[in-house]
Amino acid sequence: MSLPLATRAPAKINLTLHVVGRRADGYHDLESLVAFARTGDNIRLEPGPALALEVSGPTASLAGNDADNLVLKAARLLGERVDGLRVGVFHLTKRLPVAAGIGGGSSDAAAALRLLARLNGLALSHPAVREAARLTGADVPVCLEPRARMMRGAGEVLGPALRLPQLFAVLVNPRVPVETPAVFKALGLRAGESFSGAAHPDLEAESRSTISLLKDARNDLELPATRLQPLIAEALELVSGTAQCRLARMSGSGATVFGLYDDCRTAAEAAKRIRRDRPDWWVKATSLR
């Protein structure tokens, strides 16, 4: 009998998110620098004859049922592409908030694919693994190998892994879900329309510090998301007001925001202050790579 396999499903943080425009097929073209946090969900696979999922943890009740959980969707899509795929029972420990702009479900699905690939002796570059990731969701391919990189198109075009310096961060979620389709709808782009704004900084061509480069970028979904959910603006104000916060920005389509700091001590102090002011919010000091 095979031993259980386990891995971490880290939070995905969109340090930048530029909307280039809306394509004729309705999808939006994006340019986004993605990094991954040390905090995340945990997932374990016990090999067995049938595919199943058990969910526990602080945010388990929000993770969806078996019919729409991305872990099972990814596993089934891979099973359709690999004859005789060995499966088993996934045990998912949910700690990340749901519908929060930090790719919790996508990272869980990608982690499940990593475990299935390991169990079946498949490389992550195997076409079936890549295709299952793509069909599961737009953010799953970038989460498959969770390293900082640029993500373009609708998420299907991935740049090479980047060696970013370690970034110290506080993640804050006001515990309100924000649905991605609603945010893109609020952006208001018609099919074929471009979005105005300065080009994304070239991280490899410029020698400035990472935070300096990030300040020249933006998240184009921040304004429409804030209009839909004003608590995002409150979270941004609270984070930006902490001592020595170098940058405060929303991640993805929200509602999670992040602040960047020079060291782990300053980030921890900021998290402590935010928890004191808003004990009902989800707050986590972490690092990003």
Buried (B, 14 or more C-beta within 10 A) or exposed (E): EEEEBBBBBBBBBBBBBBBBBBBEEEBBBBBBBBBBBBBBBBBBBBBEEEBBBEBEBEBBEBBBEEEEBBBBBBBBBBBEBBEEBBBBBBBBBBBBBBBBBBBBBBBBBBBBBBBBBEBBEBEBEBEBBBBBBBBBBBBBBBBBBBBBBBBBBBBBBBBEEBEBEEBBBBBBBBBBBBEBEBBBEBBEBEEEEEBEEEEBBEBEEEEEEBBEBBBEBBBBBBBBBBEBBEBBBBBBEBBBBBEBBBBBBBBBBBBBBBBBBEEBEBBBBBBBBBBEEBEEBBBBBBBBB
